[in-house]
Amino acid sequence: MKKILIYSLVAIVLFVVYWFFLKPKPQSIDNKEKEIAIQKHSAAFNNNCQQIINNYLAIKDAFILADTAAIKSKTNIFIASLNAIDSIELKNDTASVYETVISTISDIKINAASIVQQHDITEMRKDFSSMTDVMYPAFFFAINYEGTQLYLQNCPMAFNDSIPANWISGEKEINNPYLGKSHPVYQSSMLHCGEIKDTIKRK
């Protein structure tokens, strides 16, 4: 009788330990959504995203040189790379991720199209600033960016010597696309004006 009682107590203790300490806890819906949202994309998709970034950087470099013809040409190439993104693969993500990416790309293209239509480089630079603000952080977070390391940089006096603006760069060195090498007042003396605001790393 004593043995049966001891075995029963041991069984109860083991059950309590398992139930409260060892039993796997069910994942919450939020955690499951988070796992889906951060799943990795294919190499082809990531290459497409990297091409978009490379084309953006080419626009930035054209602004540094104040070359309006190159700016428009590079922007058209940038828009084409946005149009080439694989929306089918995006549908493998959550509906909210898919909708965010599509909406963000649409907003980026609106600003890019405005750059092409402008004739005044200051207005083009304002559109470039707006386009950058749409891209970071929304675009990078939505696509689960897995490309090369980038830097969000800022000029505190991009417009009228008092209005700040951001841009994205592939290197730490500041080369300012808003003041550039041929500014009508500063010439190239403010080319390196600015600071790094954030680092954009692969997830």
KATAZI-V938468 format. One record per residue. RES is the residue in one letter. PHI is phi in whole degrees, 0 to 359 (none if undefined). PSI is psi in radians with two decimals (999 if undefined). NEAR is the number of other C-alpha atoms within 10 Angstrom. Layout:
RES:PHI:PSI:NEAR
RES:PHI:PSI:NEAR
This chain:
M:none:-0.74:6
K:298:-0.69:7
K:297:-0.74:8
I:299:-0.74:9
L:296:-0.74:10
I:297:-0.80:11
Y:300:-0.68:12
S:295:-0.76:12
L:296:-0.73:12
V:299:-0.75:12
A:298:-0.72:12
I:295:-0.77:12
V:299:-0.79:12
L:298:-0.69:11
F:296:-0.76:14
V:296:-0.77:13
V:299:-0.78:12
Y:297:-0.82:12
W:294:-0.70:12
F:263:-0.38:10
F:239:-0.57:10
L:253:-0.39:10
K:295:2.24:11
P:301:2.36:9
K:276:2.36:9
P:295:2.47:7
Q:287:2.51:8
S:284:2.85:9
I:298:-0.65:9
D:298:-0.72:9
N:294:-0.70:11
K:297:-0.73:10
E:298:-0.69:13
K:295:-0.71:12
E:298:-0.74:13
I:294:-0.70:14
A:294:-0.50:20
I:256:0.23:17
Q:296:2.62:13
K:280:2.60:16
H:265:3.06:16
S:288:2.85:10
A:299:-0.66:10
A:296:-0.74:11
F:296:-0.79:18
N:296:-0.63:19
N:296:-0.70:14
N:298:-0.77:17
C:296:-0.69:23
Q:295:-0.62:17
Q:295:-0.68:18
I:300:-0.79:21
I:296:-0.76:23
N:300:-0.70:16
N:290:-0.62:21
Y:299:-0.80:25
L:297:-0.56:18
A:293:-0.64:20
I:296:-0.79:24
K:303:-0.76:25
D:294:-0.62:20
A:292:-0.61:21
F:293:-0.63:24
I:301:-0.65:21
L:273:-0.10:19
A:57:0.62:21
D:265:1.65:14
T:296:-0.62:19
A:295:-0.77:12
A:293:-0.66:16
I:302:-0.83:23
K:293:-0.72:22
S:297:-0.83:14
K:294:-0.58:21
T:292:-0.68:25
N:298:-0.70:19
I:295:-0.69:17
F:299:-0.79:23
I:298:-0.72:19
A:299:-0.67:14
S:290:-0.55:19
L:293:-0.69:20
N:293:-0.42:14
A:273:-0.07:13
I:296:2.48:20
D:280:1.65:14
S:290:-0.42:13
I:295:-0.76:9
E:295:-0.59:12
L:298:-0.49:19
K:291:-0.21:13
N:285:-0.27:14
D:276:-3.09:21
T:294:2.76:17
A:300:-0.66:11
S:293:-0.66:12
V:295:-0.81:20
Y:302:-0.85:20
E:295:-0.65:15
T:295:-0.78:17
V:297:-0.83:19
I:297:-0.75:16
S:295:-0.72:14
T:295:-0.76:19
I:299:-0.71:20
S:299:-0.77:15
D:294:-0.67:16
I:298:-0.75:22
K:293:-0.58:20
I:298:-0.80:15
N:292:-0.67:20
A:295:-0.73:23
A:297:-0.61:16
S:293:-0.63:18
I:302:-0.79:24
V:296:-0.58:18
Q:278:-0.34:12
Q:286:2.74:15
H:243:-0.45:13
D:269:2.24:10
I:294:-0.51:16
T:295:-0.73:15
E:293:-0.64:14
M:297:-0.73:23
R:294:-0.61:23
K:296:-0.71:18
D:294:-0.65:21
F:296:-0.70:27
S:297:-0.79:21
S:296:-0.70:19
M:297:-0.73:24
T:298:-0.73:21
D:294:-0.50:17
V:285:-0.68:18
M:292:-0.72:20
Y:240:2.15:15
P:262:-0.17:12
A:306:-0.89:15
F:296:-0.82:21
F:296:-0.72:21
F:290:-0.71:18
A:294:-0.66:21
I:272:0.01:22
N:56:1.05:17
Y:308:2.25:20
E:231:0.43:19
G:266:-2.77:17
T:292:2.74:11
Q:292:2.39:13
L:232:2.97:17
Y:227:2.29:20
L:273:2.10:20
Q:241:2.78:22
N:221:2.41:21
C:251:2.16:26
P:283:-0.20:14
M:226:0.74:16
A:296:-0.69:22
F:233:2.26:15
N:57:0.49:7
D:62:0.19:10
S:216:-0.28:10
I:260:2.11:10
P:282:2.82:15
A:205:2.60:22
N:256:2.81:25
W:208:2.89:26
I:251:2.40:25
S:227:2.71:25
G:269:-0.06:14
E:223:2.79:12
K:290:-0.57:13
E:301:2.38:13
I:276:2.10:17
N:229:1.78:23
N:283:2.03:27
P:281:-0.19:27
Y:268:-0.53:31
L:256:-0.64:29
G:59:-2.84:24
K:265:-0.19:20
S:225:0.77:17
H:294:2.42:16
P:298:-0.41:9
V:254:-0.87:9
Y:267:-0.15:12
Q:55:-2.11:12
S:254:0.14:16
S:291:-0.34:13
M:251:0.30:19
L:303:-0.65:19
H:258:0.34:16
C:283:2.21:18
G:144:-3.11:20
E:207:2.79:18
I:278:2.21:17
K:262:-0.51:14
D:198:2.79:12
T:249:2.27:14
I:257:1.83:21
K:253:2.71:13
R:295:2.56:12
K:273:999:11
